[in-house]
Amino acid sequence: MKSKKSNDCISSQYESKLEINEEIYKVKGIPPGAREKILDIIAKSAYNNDRVYEGCTRSVLAALIEHLHLSTTEGAKETIKASTALAGGVCRMGETCGALIGGIMAIGLVTGSEKLEDFSAYKYSMTLSYQLYNKFKSIYNSTRCYEIQQRLFGRSYDFKDKENSAAWYRDGGLYKCPMVCATAARLAAEVILDFKKNNSNKENHE
């Protein structure tokens, strides 16, 4: 079990990321719409979504859809709606982190296809999602909700249990878990922006 000091250091790491990003607004020469500013607003949006509405998957997905313009209005509504029960490690079962799933879903919106026979899109989505998965895992040493909870809180919570759920709130759940959303959203946005940039460069050279 992690010590309280260790857990506080982990939390501070992600808190400082949001705070450090404030510096980009004080430096002359960083234009409106710059990559770092886009990543910052996506991270903050995912963080605020989870604090206000809860549901890590939809909080991350909504932030990415909104600020990277990944879907039509109607498509966004349906996609976010479909992501609802994936939070808490898939229907609160503590499995794969919902914030990571939200990021993977966003990548699918960019690289996937509605055509089942489109194997090229299938492979592309897998490749980029694998990148996100590895980046996320390198930070938390796991992609499982319960294990990430252990790392951040020193314990895990069964959200289906009223006492566990109440303890999560008391222990700062609406601060620490939204930080995971901010991290996942930022990482996913980096993957997506890199993909778009590489595709744009490729098209310009053809």
C-alpha positions in Angstrom: 0.0 0.0 0.0 1.3 3.5 -0.9 2.0 5.9 1.9 0.0 9.1 2.2 3.1 11.1 1.3 3.6 9.1 -1.9 0.0 9.6 -2.9 0.2 13.3 -2.3 3.2 13.5 -4.6 1.4 11.8 -7.3 -1.6 14.1 -7.0 0.7 17.2 -6.9 2.3 16.0 -10.1 -0.9 16.3 -12.1 -2.1 19.4 -10.2 1.1 21.2 -11.1 0.6 20.3 -14.7 -2.6 22.4 -14.9 -0.9 25.2 -12.9 2.3 25.2 -14.9 0.3 25.5 -18.1 -0.9 28.9 -17.0 2.6 30.2 -18.0 1.7 29.7 -21.7 -0.7 32.6 -21.4 2.0 34.9 -20.1 4.5 34.5 -22.9 4.4 36.7 -25.9 4.6 34.9 -29.2 2.3 31.9 -28.3 -0.6 32.6 -30.7 -4.3 31.9 -30.1 -5.1 28.3 -30.9 -1.5 27.1 -30.4 -1.1 23.4 -29.7 -0.2 23.8 -26.1 -3.2 26.0 -25.5 -5.5 23.5 -27.1 -4.0 20.7 -25.0 -4.5 22.8 -21.9 -8.1 23.6 -22.5 -8.9 20.0 -23.3 -7.2 18.8 -20.0 -9.1 21.5 -18.0 -12.4 20.7 -19.7 -12.1 17.0 -19.0 -11.2 17.8 -15.4 -14.1 20.2 -14.9 -16.5 17.8 -16.6 -15.7 15.0 -14.2 -15.8 17.3 -11.2 -19.2 18.7 -12.1 -21.0 15.8 -13.8 -18.9 12.8 -12.9 -18.5 9.8 -15.3 -14.8 9.7 -16.4 -15.4 8.2 -19.8 -18.0 10.7 -21.0 -16.1 13.6 -19.3 -12.9 12.9 -21.3 -14.8 12.1 -24.6 -16.9 15.2 -24.4 -13.8 17.4 -23.9 -12.0 15.9 -26.9 -15.1 16.0 -29.1 -15.8 19.7 -28.3 -12.3 21.1 -28.6 -11.0 19.0 -31.4 -14.3 19.1 -33.4 -14.4 15.3 -33.8 -18.1 14.9 -34.6 -21.3 16.5 -35.8 -23.6 17.7 -33.1 -26.0 14.8 -33.4 -23.1 12.3 -33.7 -21.5 13.8 -30.5 -24.7 13.4 -28.6 -25.1 9.7 -29.5 -21.4 8.9 -28.9 -21.3 10.6 -25.4 -24.6 8.9 -24.6 -23.2 5.5 -25.5 -20.1 6.0 -23.3 -22.1 6.6 -20.1 -21.9 3.2 -18.4 -18.1 2.7 -19.2 -17.1 4.8 -16.1 -15.6 3.4 -13.0 -13.7 0.7 -14.9 -16.7 -0.4 -17.0 -20.1 -0.2 -15.1 -18.2 0.5 -11.8 -16.5 -2.8 -11.9 -12.9 -1.5 -11.5 -11.6 -2.8 -14.8 -10.1 -0.7 -17.6 -10.0 3.0 -16.5 -13.0 4.9 -18.0 -10.8 8.0 -18.7 -8.6 5.9 -20.9 -11.6 4.4 -22.7 -12.9 7.9 -23.4 -9.6 8.7 -25.1 -9.6 5.6 -27.1 -13.2 6.3 -28.3 -12.1 9.7 -29.4 -9.3 8.2 -31.4 -11.8 5.9 -33.0 -13.9 8.9 -34.1 -10.8 10.2 -35.9 -9.4 7.1 -37.4 -12.1 4.5 -37.4 -14.8 3.7 -39.9 -18.5 2.8 -39.8 -17.7 0.2 -42.5 -16.8 -3.2 -40.9 -14.9 -4.2 -44.0 -12.5 -1.2 -43.7 -9.6 -3.1 -42.2 -7.2 -0.2 -42.8 -9.2 2.0 -40.5 -9.4 -0.8 -38.0 -5.6 -1.2 -37.9 -5.0 2.5 -37.8 -7.3 2.9 -34.8 -5.6 0.0 -33.0 -2.1 1.4 -33.6 -2.9 4.9 -32.3 -5.0 3.6 -29.4 -2.0 1.4 -28.4 0.1 4.5 -28.3 -2.3 6.2 -25.9 -2.6 3.0 -23.8 1.2 2.9 -23.3 1.5 6.6 -22.5 -1.2 6.3 -20.0 0.2 3.2 -18.4 3.6 4.7 -18.1 2.2 7.4 -15.8 0.0 5.2 -13.6 1.8 1.9 -13.9 -1.6 0.4 -14.7 -4.7 0.9 -16.8 -7.1 -0.8 -14.3 -9.4 1.5 -12.3 -8.9 -0.3 -9.0 -5.1 -0.3 -9.3 -5.0 3.3 -10.2 -7.2 4.0 -7.2 -4.7 2.1 -5.0 -1.9 4.3 -6.4 -3.8 7.6 -5.9 -5.7 6.9 -2.7 -3.8 4.0 -1.0 -6.9 1.9 -1.4 -9.7 1.0 -3.9 -13.4 1.7 -3.7 -16.4 -0.4 -4.8 -18.7 2.4 -6.2 -21.7 0.0 -6.0 -21.4 0.1 -2.2 -22.8 3.2 -0.4 -20.1 3.3 2.3 -17.3 2.9 -0.2 -18.8 5.5 -2.4 -19.1 8.0 0.5 -15.5 7.3 1.5 -14.3 8.1 -2.0 -15.9 11.6 -1.8 -14.4 12.1 1.7 -11.0 11.1 0.4 -10.9 13.6 -2.3 -12.3 11.6 -5.1 -13.7 14.6 -6.9 -10.2 16.0 -7.0 -7.9 13.1 -7.7 -10.0 11.2 -10.3 -10.7 14.3 -12.4 -6.9 14.7 -12.6 -6.8 11.3 -14.2 -9.4 12.5 -16.7 -7.3 15.6 -17.4 -4.2 13.4 -18.0 -6.0 10.9 -20.3 -7.7 13.7 -22.3 -4.4 15.5 -22.8 -2.6 12.4 -23.9 -5.3 11.4 -26.3 -5.3 14.9 -27.8 -1.6 14.7 -28.4 -2.0 11.4 -30.3 -4.9 12.9 -32.3 -3.1 16.1 -33.1 0.0 14.3 -34.1 -2.0 12.0 -36.4 -3.7 15.0 -38.1 -0.4 16.8 -38.5 1.3 13.8 -40.1 -1.7 13.2 -42.4 -1.7 16.9 -43.4 2.1 16.8 -44.2 1.6 13.6 -46.1 -1.2 15.1 -48.2 0.9 18.2 -48.9 3.7 16.1 -50.3 1.6 14.0 -52.6 
